Amino acid sequence: EEGLRFISNIVNKAFNCPVHYINQSGEFAELINTDIDIYSFAAANWAASSRLIAKDIGDCIFVDMGSTTTDIIPIINGRHSAQTSDLKRLCKNQLVYTGILRTNVATLLSNVNLGDCECRIASELFATTADVYRSLENIGNEDYICDTADGAGKEKRDCFRRLARIVCADLTEISHDNIISIAEQVKETQKDIISTAITNTVNEFGLTKIICAGIGEFLLKEICIDQNLDFELSSDLWGSKLSDMLPAYAAARILEMEYDTSTQTRR
């Protein structure tokens, strides 16, 4: 609660107008009333996107893969049907703590196949998924927006070196082909994890249309194709730049629909 109040107080002071915050139900409030359930505003970015998708698309499963986590949100009859805390969403496969950039590779694999041997990996923060997808050219330098595991550069050679380190090697001890193979194995493992969670949600809610969003949209597209799922990309619906910041865009769209900005009152 202290953190939420701290952030809202700073934001309220920064703007000379009413500031509206969106909660986990996709509803707005100004957070000036101390009696309000402030916990319902924690980690609610997915709720904004879900509400917009419910309006523009209808029944579907909204999957947003970001730098750190993946949200898997069932949307039925104009509202999301997701749990409303991270703990509950983790339990229901609606939150998967794996992302395109910040995930420690050691949390995804315990060993890798190097062709002539099955090699255990070091259980340390030596490389992240950003190194994987930079090595595989799925993302560019401009997309690598998180810190590196070793504080060094973000060029492909830097990423290769960090991936080599997870098997306690340097670039003189392991071939380029093996490094790419390690990256591909991490990618396939991450796809399997997310695919399983999506399948569980499909089976539970009977929804078959997937809306893919986030910096990991490319990976979600591959998963949907592999699983023969009907899907649309948010980058096709709203543009690639907005896809990467869909919660902010969604909140602005919803607020615009609900409030008269000239009088700053609810329509």
N, C-alpha and C positions, 0 to 999 in steps of 0.2 A: 504493500500500500504506500509506503514512504516513497518508493521510487516513482510510482505512478503520479503521486501528488507533486513530487519535485518537478517532473517533466511538464506536467500540465500547468503548474504555476509559472514556469519559465516561458512556455509558449503563450500563455494568456497575457503575460506582461509584454511580450514582444510585438503583439498586434493590437492596434487601436480599433478593434471590432470584436463582436462575439466570435468565439472559437468553438467549433463543434467537433466532438470526438465520436468515433464510431465504435460500438460495442460488438460482442460476439454474436449478437442477433442481427447485426446490420442496421441497428437503430442509432440515431444521433442524440447526443446530450452535450451540454456546455461544461459539465464538471465543475460547476461553481457551488453546487449543493453538497454539503458534507454528508448528507443522508443517502446519497446515491451509491449504488453497488459498484464501487470503483474497480473491483476485481473483474467485472464483466468486460472491462476495457483492455485487459491485459492480453497481449498476443492475439489481437483481433484483426490483423491485416487480411487474413484469408476470408473473413466474414464480409468485408467490403467487396472483394472480387466476386464472392459467391452470390451476393445479392444482385450485382450487375449482370452476371451470367444468367441468373434465374430470370431476369427481366428480358434480356436480349436473346437468350438461347432456349431456355426451358429446362426440362428434365435432363439431367446428365450427371457425369462425375467430373468435377473440376480438379485437375491435377496441376499443381504449381511446384516446379522443382527449382529451388533457389540455390544460393551458394552453400547453404548449410543443411537445410531440411527440405522435405518434400511433403506438401499438403495434399491429401486425397479426400475430397469433400463431395459427398452425395447431395444432389439438389433435386428436390421433388416438390411439385405443386407450388412453385414460386418461392420456396424457402430452402435453406440448407438443412440437412438432417444429421449434421455432424455433432459429436460431443463438444462440450464447451470448456474443457480444460485440456492442457497439454497431456497430463497424465492419462485422462480418459481416452484421448485421441490416440495416444501411443498404444493403449490396450486394444483399441478397435482397428488398428492398422490405418487410421486416418491421418496419422503423423508418423513419418519415417525420418529418423534423424540421420539422413545422408543427403549430401548435396554435391554440386558440380565443382566447387572450389575448395571448401575448408575441411572436408572430411579426411581424417587421418587414414592413409592407406592401410595401416596395420589393424584398423577396426573392421576392415572388409575381408581380408585374407589372412590365413595362418601360414600358407605356403604357396609357392608358385612353381610351375613347370618350366624348367630351363632347357628342355629337350633331352639332355642326357641324364638329368636327375630331377627329383622333386625336392625343392629347396625350401626349408623353413625361412620365414622372414623375421627380421628384428622387430620386436614389439616396442617401437619407439616412434616418436614423431619425426621421421626422417623425410617423408614426402606426403603430399596431399593430393586429392583428386584434381586440383588445378594443374599439377604437374602431369597427371595422366592425360587430361584432355588437351593440354598445350602440346604434349609430345605427339598426340594423335591428330593434331591440327583441327580439333573440334572447336577450340577457342583460340583467340589471338592474344597478343600482349595486352591490348586494351581491355580485354575481358578479365584478365588476371588481376583482380582488384583487391585481393587479400594479401596478407603478409606471407612470405615464403617460410618454409619450415626451418631453414637455416639462416634466414636474413640476407641471403645472396640474391642474385638476379633472377629474371623471369624469362630469359631467352631459352630456346629449346635445349641448348647444351646444358644449361643450369638445371632444367627439369630432368634431363637424362641422368645427370650426375646424382640428383636426389633419389631418383627411382633405383639407380644402381645401389645406392647406399642401403636400401631396405633389405638387400641380401648381403650387406656388409662388403660391398665391392666398390671399386672405383672404375672409371671409364677405360682403364688399361686391362681390367680383369674380366670384363663382360662385354659381349658383342652388342652392336647397335640392334641387331635383330632380336636378341634376348630382351633388351630394354623395351622395345616396342611390344614384344610378346607379353611382358609383365603388365604394361599399360592396358593391353587388350584384355588380359585376364581380370584386371581390376574392373574395367568397364563392364564386362559380361557379368561379373558378380554383382555389381551395383544394379545392373538391369534386372537381374533375377530377383533381387530384394524388392525393388519397386514393383516389378511385375506381379509378384506374389501378393503384395498389399493391394494392388489394383484389382486383381482377380477376386480377392476376398470381398472387396466392396461391391464389385459387379454381382457376385453370387448372393450377397446379403440383401441388396436393394433391387436387384433385377434391372439395373440400368446398364445400357450398352454403349452409349455415346460418351466419348471422352473429350474434354476441352483441355488442351495442353498449353501451359504457360511457363514463363520464367526463363532464366538463363539456361536451364536444362531442357528447354523445349525440344531441342534436337534429339536428346536421348529418349524423351517420352514418345516422340514420333516413331523412333525405332522400335520401342516396346509395343506400341499399338500395332504397327505393321507386323511384327513377329507374332502377336497374339490375335491378329485378324480382327481388331477392334475398330469400330467406326470412330473417327476422330476428326477434330478441327483444331487448327493452331490459332492461338490468340494473336499471333503476329499477322496472320491472314485476316483476322476479324478486325483488329484495331491498329495494326502496324507493329513492326518489330521493336521500336523504341518503347512503345506503351506496354508491350508484352512483358518487358523486363521490369516495369514499374506498375504493373496492373493494379495492385491495391490502392496506390495513390490516385491513379486515374479513376478507378471505380468509385472511391470515396468522393472525389470531386464531382463526378457525373451524378451520383445519387443526391449529393447536397444541392446541386444545381436544380435537380428535378423537384426537390422538396421545399426549397426555400426561395423566397423572393429576395434577391440580393439588393435590390434598390431600397427595400424597407427593412431588410434583415429580419424578416418574420417568416414563419412557416406558412406554406401555401395552404 
